[in-house]
Amino acid sequence: MTVFTPRNPDYQRCVRESFARQNFMGFIGASLSRVAPGEVDIELPNQQSLTQQHGYFHAGATASIADSAAGYAALSLFSPGNGVLTTEFKINLLAPAKGEKLVARGRVEKSGRLLTICKSDVVAIDDGTETHVATALLTMMQIEGLEG
């Protein structure tokens, strides 16, 4: 496991304030549950409005929190005053996403000067049991002057 050193000593505040401004995460009811250098976890409680026709979490909800967890993991390592944008991602849906909540665990794999490669694993939690439901590989871009 790689240990990362953030370029911004105030990275936690930066990540949390940016997440608070992200209207879509608030709209679906997602919340930050962990912020560390190169690591961010996002939780999404089950709501009927986030399910598909069979009652599972919709793949769009799963992909959305996977993307944001990875993006904020990358942002935690960026220089102060810079922002993050996703440039590419691929997601594999591994099992039906059912349970009380989803947790996306975004982790930086390689941090570069402009591009950062991240991975997000999404688990569904049901009665205390975790089921790995998705894995995403993402490329994030650091944007100068675009705070958070």
C-alpha positions in Angstrom: 0.0 0.0 0.0 1.3 3.4 -1.0 1.4 6.2 1.6 0.7 9.6 0.1 1.7 13.0 1.4 -0.8 15.7 0.5 0.5 18.9 -1.1 -2.2 20.9 0.7 -1.9 20.7 4.5 -5.6 21.8 4.7 -6.7 19.0 2.3 -9.5 17.7 4.6 -11.2 21.1 4.7 -10.8 21.5 0.9 -12.3 18.1 0.2 -15.2 18.6 2.7 -16.1 22.1 1.4 -16.0 20.9 -2.2 -18.2 17.9 -1.5 -20.7 20.2 0.3 -20.9 22.3 -2.9 -21.5 19.3 -5.1 -25.3 19.5 -5.5 -25.8 16.1 -7.0 -24.3 14.2 -4.1 -26.6 16.1 -1.8 -29.5 15.4 -4.1 -29.1 11.6 -3.9 -28.3 11.7 -0.2 -24.6 10.7 -0.3 -22.2 11.7 2.5 -18.5 11.6 3.2 -17.6 9.1 5.8 -13.8 9.1 5.5 -11.1 11.5 4.2 -7.4 10.7 4.3 -4.5 11.4 2.0 -5.4 9.6 -1.3 -8.4 7.9 0.3 -12.1 8.9 0.4 -15.2 6.9 1.3 -18.7 8.0 0.4 -21.8 6.4 1.8 -25.2 6.3 0.1 -28.3 5.0 2.1 -30.9 3.0 0.2 -33.9 5.0 -1.0 -36.6 3.9 -3.3 -35.8 6.8 -5.6 -32.3 5.3 -6.3 -33.5 1.9 -7.3 -34.1 0.3 -10.6 -37.1 -1.9 -11.6 -36.0 -4.9 -9.6 -35.4 -3.0 -6.4 -31.5 -2.9 -6.6 -29.6 0.3 -6.4 -29.4 1.8 -10.0 -26.1 1.4 -11.7 -26.1 5.2 -12.1 -26.1 5.7 -8.4 -23.3 3.1 -8.0 -21.2 4.8 -10.7 -21.8 8.3 -9.3 -20.5 7.6 -5.9 -17.6 5.5 -7.3 -16.6 8.5 -9.4 -16.9 11.1 -6.6 -15.0 9.0 -4.1 -12.1 8.6 -6.6 -12.2 12.3 -7.5 -12.0 13.4 -3.9 -9.3 10.9 -3.2 -7.3 12.6 -6.0 -8.2 16.1 -4.8 -6.8 15.3 -1.3 -3.4 15.1 -2.9 -3.6 18.2 -5.1 -1.9 21.5 -4.6 -3.9 24.3 -2.8 -6.2 26.2 -5.2 -6.5 23.4 -7.7 -9.6 21.4 -8.6 -10.4 18.0 -10.0 -12.2 16.8 -13.1 -12.8 13.2 -14.2 -11.4 12.6 -17.7 -12.2 8.8 -18.0 -13.6 5.9 -16.1 -14.6 2.3 -16.6 -16.8 0.4 -14.1 -17.4 -3.3 -13.7 -20.7 -4.1 -12.0 -20.0 -7.4 -10.1 -23.2 -8.2 -8.3 -26.7 -6.7 -7.7 -26.4 -3.8 -5.4 -28.9 -4.4 -2.7 -28.8 -3.6 1.0 -29.1 -0.8 3.5 -26.4 1.3 1.9 -23.6 1.5 -0.6 -20.1 2.5 0.4 -17.6 3.7 -2.3 -14.0 3.5 -1.3 -11.9 5.7 -3.6 -8.2 5.2 -3.6 -5.3 6.9 -5.5 -3.2 4.3 -7.4 -0.7 6.8 -8.9 -0.6 10.5 -8.3 0.9 12.5 -11.2 1.5 16.2 -11.8 -1.5 16.5 -14.1 -3.2 13.1 -14.2 -4.0 10.9 -11.2 -5.1 7.2 -11.6 -7.7 6.0 -9.0 -9.7 3.0 -8.2 -13.1 2.8 -6.5 -14.5 -0.3 -5.0 -18.2 -0.2 -4.1 -19.7 -2.5 -1.5 -23.3 -3.0 -0.5 -23.9 -3.4 3.2 -26.9 -5.5 4.3 -27.3 -6.7 7.9 -23.6 -6.0 8.6 -22.5 -8.1 5.6 -20.5 -6.5 2.8 -20.9 -7.6 -0.8 -18.5 -6.2 -3.4 -20.8 -4.9 -6.1 -18.5 -2.7 -8.4 -15.0 -1.8 -9.2 -14.1 1.3 -11.2 -10.8 2.5 -12.7 -10.7 6.3 -13.2 -8.4 9.0 -14.5 -8.6 12.4 -12.8 -7.1 15.7 -14.0 -5.8 18.5 -11.8 -7.1 21.9 -12.9 -5.1 24.9 -11.9 -7.1 27.7 -10.4 -10.3 25.7 -10.2 -10.6 25.5 -6.5 -12.0 22.1 -5.3 
